[in-house]
Amino acid sequence: MCQLLESIYVNDGVFRNLAYHEARMQASVLALFKKQYAINLQSALTQYSLPLRGLYKTRVIYNTSILKIEVVRYVSKSVHSLKLIEHKDIAYAHKFVDRTLLTELYSQRGRAEDILIVKNGLITDTYYGNIIFKREGHWYTP
């Protein structure tokens, strides 16, 4: 059974956008496993000893249940160069633990610090972080 990944920002013990993350997890389980996923993410996360000070990334590994929770210190990464990588067949609607294709694309970056993935002329993702655009005062994500 495949494993999925949800990364959650936590600062000084406070999680950001838990309802959004929980909804995405539930939607992924329903789409991939045809099961309803009734979990209270806040309750699941508070069962773990989490740092109360500092900025962290919480990685929740799951399929039809939570398999593992990892907490790592978050270090902001400034990216100064990107390489556009075209891939017409990439499908990344769900965040899988297996990142084989993404790693293969990342290996094509040359001297660039990260990649900007393009599918059918549309920007879809990067290897490491989230991509957002600002136009006329509005923020957009792929």
ZIQUI-V777627 format. One record per pair of residues at least 24 apart in sequence whose C-alpha atoms are under 6 Angstrom apart, sorted by the first residue. I is the first residue (numbers start at 1). J is the second residue. D is the distance in Angstrom with one decimal. If there is no record, write none. Layout:
i | j | d
I | J | D
I | J | D
This chain:
i | j | d
3 | 62 | 5.6
3 | 63 | 5.2
3 | 96 | 6.0
3 | 97 | 5.6
4 | 61 | 5.7
4 | 62 | 5.3
4 | 63 | 5.9
4 | 95 | 5.6
4 | 96 | 4.2
4 | 97 | 5.2
5 | 60 | 5.7
5 | 61 | 4.7
5 | 95 | 5.4
5 | 96 | 5.6
5 | 97 | 5.5
6 | 59 | 5.7
6 | 60 | 5.1
7 | 58 | 5.5
7 | 59 | 4.5
8 | 57 | 5.6
8 | 58 | 5.0
9 | 57 | 4.9
10 | 55 | 5.9
10 | 56 | 5.2
11 | 54 | 5.6
11 | 55 | 4.4
12 | 52 | 4.8
12 | 53 | 4.1
12 | 54 | 5.0
13 | 52 | 4.3
81 | 112 | 5.1
81 | 113 | 5.4
82 | 112 | 5.2
82 | 113 | 6.0
82 | 114 | 5.0
82 | 115 | 5.0
83 | 109 | 5.7
83 | 112 | 5.8
83 | 115 | 4.8
83 | 116 | 5.9
84 | 115 | 5.9
84 | 116 | 4.8
84 | 117 | 6.0
85 | 117 | 5.0
85 | 118 | 6.0
86 | 117 | 6.0
86 | 118 | 4.7
86 | 119 | 6.0
87 | 119 | 5.4
88 | 119 | 5.0
88 | 120 | 5.9
